[in-house]
C-alpha cells in the first residue's frame, strides 16, 4: 500500500509527517522521500511518536519518524538538499 504524507521538519535523523491514517508507534515504514528536483530518496523509518490532532486540523494525525536505514548516496543527496547544519 502506498500513502502520501505531508512532511515537515525533515532532517538526516527523521521527519514529522501529517496523515489521516493512524500509524502505531513502533511501526516500521518503507518511504520514498521526494526531493525538490522530483528525485526520490528511499529509506526505512520507525514511528517514534504519534499525536491525534484537533478535528479542524488539515490532517487527523501528526507523526514523528526516525530514519533507520538509508543508502549512503541517498544520505548525501538528502544532506545536499537540507543544506549546512546550524
C-alpha positions in Angstrom: 0.0 0.0 0.0 1.3 3.4 -0.9 0.5 6.6 1.0 1.4 10.3 0.6 2.3 12.3 3.6 2.6 16.0 4.1 6.1 16.4 5.6 7.7 18.9 8.0 10.9 19.3 9.8 13.0 17.0 7.6 16.5 16.2 8.9 19.0 13.5 8.4 17.6 11.8 11.5 14.0 11.8 10.5 10.9 13.9 9.9 7.5 14.9 11.0 4.5 13.9 8.8 0.8 14.6 8.8 -1.6 11.8 7.9 -5.3 10.9 8.0 -4.2 7.3 8.8 -3.3 6.2 12.3 0.1 4.5 12.4 1.2 2.8 15.6 4.3 3.8 17.5 7.0 1.2 16.7 5.7 0.6 13.2 8.4 0.3 10.5 7.7 2.1 7.2 9.4 1.9 3.8 9.4 5.5 2.5 10.1 7.3 -0.8 11.1 10.9 0.1 10.5 13.3 -2.8 13.3 15.9 -3.2 12.7 19.3 -4.8 14.2 18.1 -8.1 11.5 15.3 -8.2 14.1 12.6 -7.5 13.4 10.1 -4.7 15.3 9.0 -1.6 14.3 5.6 -0.4 14.6 4.7 3.2 13.1 2.9 6.2 11.8 4.7 9.2 10.3 3.9 12.6 7.3 5.7 14.1 8.6 7.2 17.4 5.5 9.2 18.3 2.0 9.9 17.1 -0.5 12.6 18.2 -4.1 12.9 17.2 -4.9 16.4 16.0 -7.9 18.6 16.6 -11.0 18.0 14.5 -10.5 21.2 12.5 -6.8 20.4 11.6 -5.8 19.6 8.0 -4.9 16.0 9.0 -6.0 13.6 11.7 -2.6 12.7 13.0 0.9 14.2 13.4 3.6 11.5 13.4 7.3 11.6 14.2 9.6 9.3 12.1 13.2 8.3 12.8 15.1 7.1 9.8 16.6 3.7 10.4 18.1 2.7 7.1 19.2 4.7 4.1 21.9 4.1 1.5 24.9 6.3 1.8 24.3 8.0 -1.7 20.8 8.8 -0.5 22.0 10.3 2.7 24.4 12.5 0.7 21.6 13.6 -1.6 19.3 14.4 1.3 22.1 16.3 3.1 22.7 18.4 -0.1 19.1 19.5 -0.2 18.9 20.2 3.6 22.0 22.5 3.5 24.5 23.0 6.3 23.6 22.2 9.9 23.3 25.2 12.2 
